Amino acid sequence: MAESARPRMLLESAMPVRRYLTPEDVRTELLEPSDTTVRCR
């Protein structure tokens, strides 16, 4: 679904490492709509 040689990595204390990809590295044609939502606490 995605391949990148330049992910952004976010390090927060007591949290797992998060990896963010640029839109250009994601094959958006493979994504499907979803009713799932995410909220920050």
C-alpha positions in Angstrom: 0.0 0.0 0.0 2.9 2.3 0.6 6.7 2.4 0.3 9.0 5.2 1.4 12.6 5.8 1.9 11.8 9.0 3.8 9.2 8.4 6.5 8.8 10.9 9.3 9.2 9.3 12.7 7.6 10.8 15.8 9.0 9.8 19.2 6.9 10.5 22.3 7.6 9.4 25.8 5.7 6.2 26.8 4.2 5.9 23.3 5.1 3.6 20.4 7.1 5.2 17.5 4.7 6.7 14.9 5.7 6.7 11.3 4.1 9.2 8.9 4.3 8.9 5.1 4.0 11.7 2.5 0.9 11.4 0.3 3.2 10.8 -2.7 4.4 7.5 -1.1 0.9 6.1 -0.6 -1.0 4.2 -3.3 -4.3 6.0 -2.6 -6.1 4.1 -5.3 -5.9 1.0 -3.0 -7.7 2.9 -0.1 -11.4 2.4 0.5 -13.8 4.7 2.5 -14.4 3.8 6.1 -16.8 4.9 8.9 -13.9 4.6 11.4 -12.8 7.8 13.0 -9.8 8.6 15.3 -9.6 11.3 17.9 -6.7 12.5 20.1 -7.2 12.4 23.8 
